[in-house]
């Protein structure tokens, strides 16, 4: 067994809090070598023995769940990122998801727009998705969010490599486009022809991205980080394996998946479970929690249907099997996990996702979930080592560093 300077979870918490600047400088240096996604969110699980990222999204949809103090911090990071594109950048196009019937998503859009505007910009919401506007007989879509905020989305078309407004009274002339559409269903745009910079890149939507690949890259990043500081790498990652060619509908590949589940479980402590996830899944879709390969073989039709397709009928065929990191985090006696938001690779805010309907090993991103705000702005050098936010922040930054390598590959 190798000997580590940091060999258990308590030592990890103390080390990160008491070496906060040095740890973040290492991540800064590594991030400076690759373009960072403009926005990210990372779900972090904390068990008795480890911290681990269990999901990474480049088009987060929960800015409405972040505390006001952290939103000011987000605005500063947006300003820094925009200055790299163009000094004194002023006009921002914000391209949202098309599922505008979700009023909580509209609350998120309101907060995201307001936060970007705090970076001294004007923000215009627009979409090239004609289906959004066809039932309204207008090139403007006026919507009301759950909290009563009014959202205005303008219809766009692409002309000469730029998005042009379909409404004569408004000009776009965007200096930058902020994409907040995960493209589970690709938008009707030839992105190679678009002359305006788009961030995060439109080439890393879920039509192209794979969680399997992300966690392979995260393993490399986590191992390098751990080696640099003498940390046991098991303290900052979940074990996983992958299976391709699975069809839940026809049952093809389920035997191979069941075998791989048992193989991973054999490496974990007794009573462990694993998350079986669609490699391209998002919004907590395409996820089951199992404690034996037999459960995969015996999945009923209803569960197989849930695992087979996700948002916008995206068919799942590649599967990630991930160690079930049993959460010890609780809020109001309900199991909880932490989600950290990042702008330009820097941790800027977050929230706790709780679910009183679920157990500590379950997928909490499902029916019954409740969000609680979590402020990151106060985490500083030499903090009390019990302030876990510092550790969550570092794990999220490492996950986003892995995502930036993913971004580089997919853009090439």
N, C-alpha and C positions, 0 to 999 in steps of 0.2 A: 504493500500500500504506500503511495507517495505521501510525504508529510507536507502539510500546508501551514502557512502562517495563520490563515483564516480557515478553520476546519468545521465550524458549526454555525448555526443560524444566529445565535446571540453574538458571536464574534463578528459575523458579517454586518449586523446592524451597527455595532460599535465602530467597526472599521470604516464603513461608508460615512457615518455621521461625523467621525473625528478626522476623516481625510477627505472631506466633501470637495474642497477646491481641487486637490490633486486628482481625484477620481474624475471630476467633470472636465478638467483640463485634458486628461487622456482621451475622453470621448470627443471633446472639441477638436483635438488634433486629428483623430480618425475621421470625424465628420467633414473636416475641411478638405479632405481628399476626394470627396464625392458630393454631387448635388443632393441636398436634402429635400424630401417631400415637404411642400409648404404646410400642409396640415396632416396630422396623424392622430389616431387614438389607439391606446394599447390596454387590453384587459390584463390585469395582473392578479394572480392568485397567490395567497400566502397560506402555507400549511404549517404544521408544527416544526417541519424540518427544512423548508425552503421557500423561496420566492420564485415565481416563474411567469413569464408572459404566456398567455394562452390564445391571444388573438391580436392581430394588427390590421388597422383599417386606414387607408389614406384619404378617405372622404367622409370624415366623421359627421354624425348627424345629431349631436347632443350639446351644442354650445349653450342652449337654454338651461342646462343642468349645472353650469359652472358658476362659482360665486363671483360677485361683482368686482371684488378686488383682483381676482385672477384674470378677469376679462380685460382690465387695464394693462396687465402684464402681457396678455395676448396681443393687444393693440401695439405695444412697443415692439414685439417680435415681428408682427406683420410689417411695421414701418421699416425695420432692419432688412427684412427680406425684399421689400419693394425697392429700397434704395439700391440694392444690388442689381435690380433689373433696370432701373432708371431713376436718377436723382429727381426729387420733387414729383414723382409719379402722382397723378391726380385722378384719372378716370379708371374705375375698376368695373369690369363686367363679372357678375356672379351668376354662374350657370348651375341651377339646382336640379334635384331629382324631379322626375315627372309624377311621382305619387303625391300630388298636392292635396289629396283628400285627407291625408294624415295631418290633423290640426296641430299635433305636437311637433311634427317636422316643420310646420310653418312657424311655430314659436322659435325653433332652432334657427331658421332662416332669418327671422327678425333680429335675433341676438348676434348672429354671425355678421349680418350686414352692418349693424350698429357698431360692432367691434372693429370691423375693417374701416368704417368711417372715422373711428377715433384715431386712425393712423393718417389723418389729414387727407382723406380721399372722398370722392363721390362714388357711390355704388349703385349700379343699375342691374336689376335682376332681369335675365332674359333666357329664352330657350328656343332652339331650332326644332323642337319636337312639335310638329303640326297637330298631332293628336290632342295636345293640351288645349288647343284653341278652337278646334273644329266645331265643338258644340256650343261655343259662346258667340259666334258670329262677329268676333272682334279680334284685333291684333294685340289686345291688352287683356290680361287676366287679373281681376281684382278678387282677392281672397281674404278671409279673416282667420286668424290663428286661434288656438285654444284659449289664449289669454286676451283675445280681443284686439290684437295688433293687425293693422291692414297691410297686406302684402300685394305689390303690383309686379307682375311678370310680363315682359314685352316679348312679342314674337320676333324671331330673327330668321334671316336667310343668309346664306354665304354668297358673296359676290366678290370677285377679284381677290380671293384670299383673306377676306375680312367678313366678320358678322355685321350685317346691315339691318337696321330697324325696319320693320314693316309698318311702323307708325310714322307718318311724315313729321309729326311735331317733336320727335325725339331723335337725336343723333347719338350713335354709340361712341365712335372714336376711342375705343378702349386702349389704355396704355398696357394693361395686363388683364388676363381673364383668370378668375379663381373658379376652378371646377369643383363643384360639390355634388357630383353625380358619379356613383361608383360603376356605372356602365355594366351592370349585370347584363343589360340589354344594350349593345352599342348604339350610341346616338348616330343619327343619319348625317354624319360629317366626315369628310376626308381630311383628317387632322394634319396630314402631311402638307396640305395646301395652305393651312392657316398661318398667316404672317405674324399675328399677335402672339406673344408668349402666353402659354397656358400652364398654370400650376395648381395642384399637382399635375404631372403629365397625364394626358388622356390615354397614353399607351399602357397604363398600369391598372385599367379597370378589371373587374372580376371576369370579363370575357377572356382575359389573357393571363391574369395573375393566378398563382397556385400557392395555397398555404403550405403544401408539402415543400416547395422550394424555399419559401420564406423561413421555415423552421430549420432547414439544412443550413441556410446562411446565418441564422441566429446562433446555431450551435458553433459555427466557426468564430463568430464575433465574441460569444460568451467565453469560449475556451481561450481566445487571445487575451481578453480582458482579465480572466481569472489567472492565467499564466503570468501576466505582467505584475499583478499584485499579490501573488501567492495565495489565491483563494481556491478552495475546492469547487470546481465548476458545477458539480451537482447541486450546489446551493442556489444557483440562479437559472436553472432550466428544467423543463419537464422532459422525460424520456419519450420518444415517439418512434413510429415507423410508418411506412406508406404502402399503399396497394393501389395499382391501376387496373382498369378493365373491369370495374364492378358495375353491374346493372341490377339494381334492386327490383326492377319490374319483372325481368325474366329470371332473376335469381343467379344469373351468370356471375361468377367470381366470388360468390358468398362463402364457399368452402375455403378458398384461399384467404379471404378476409378473416374468417373465423380462426384459421390456423395462426395467422399473424397476431390476432388479439391474444390468443393463449400464449404465444411466444413472448409477447411484451409483458403480459401479466406474470409470467414465470420469473421475470427479472425484478419484480416489484415486491414490496412487503405483503404478507398475507392480508386478505380482506380488501385489497386494492380494487379499484375499478378503472376503466379507461373511457375516454371520450372518443367516439367514432364520428369524425366530422367530414363533411364534404370539403374537398380541397379548395373549391371556389365559392364556398358558402358565405353568406353575410346575413346580418340581422338575426343571428342565432338560429338560422334555418339549417336543415340538413345535419342535425346533431342528435346522437343517441348516447346514453351512458350505459355501459354493460360491464359485467364482472366475470364473463366467460364467453368463449367462442361459440358455445352452444346457443347462447341468446341470439347471436347473429343468425345462425341457421334456422332458429325457431321464430324469427320476426314475423308478425302477422301482416296481412295486406295493408292495414291502415298505417302501421309504422313504416313499412317499405315504401308506401306512397309518399310519406313525409320525408323520407331520406332520398327519394329519387329525383325530385325537382325542387328548385328554390325560387327566389324572387324572379319575376318575369319569365317563369317556366324554364329557367336555366337547368339543363340536364346535368346531373352529377355522375361522374364515372371514376374520378380519382378520389381516394379516401386517405385521410390522415388519422392515424390511431395515436392518441396522446395520453400519457399518464394522467390519471384523474388526480389533480392536486386538491386534496380535501381542504376546503377553506376553514380557517379558525377565526376569520373576521366575522363579527356579528354587529348588527345594528337593531336596536329594539328587540333583541333576542331572535332575530331572523338572520339566516346565513347571508353573507355579503361578499362582494369582490370589488376591487378598485379599478376604475378606468382613468387613465392619465391622458390628457390632451397635450399635444405638442404643436408648436408652430416653428417651422424652419429648424426642426431637430432639437428644440429646447422645450423642456417640460414647462407648461404654462398654466395648468389647471387640471381639474378632474372632479370626479364624483364617485360615490359608492352606489353600486347596484345591489339592492337587497331583494329577497324574494321569500316572503313568509310561507309560500305554498310549496317550497322545495327544501330538500335536504342539503347537507354540507358538501356532498359529492356530486350534486346535480348541476345541470345547465341552468344558471340563474337568469340568462337572457331569454326569458320565455314568459308566458302568461302569468300575471301576478307580480311582476317586478315593479319596484319603487326606486326612485332616484333620491339620493341625499347628497347635498353639496359637500365638497371637501376642498379646503383652501391650501394651496401650495406656496403662496407668496412668502410665508414666514420661515421657510426652511433655509438655514444658514450654517456656516462652518461651526464645528464643535457644538452642535445642538445636543440636547438630551437624546441619548441613543434610543429612547423609547418612541421618538417621533418617527413612525414608520414611513411617513410621506417621503423622506429622503431616499429610502431604499426603493420605494415604488418608482420614484422619479428616475433613478439610475437604471432600473430594469427597463423602463419605458424608453429611455434614450438608447440603450443597447439594442432594443428591438427595432427602433427607428433607424439606427445605423445599419442593421441588417436589411431593412426595407430600402435604404438608399442604394445598396449594392444591387438589389433586385431591380430598382428603378433604372439604374445604369444599364443593366443587361437587357431589360425589356425595351428601352429606348434605342439601343443599338440594333 
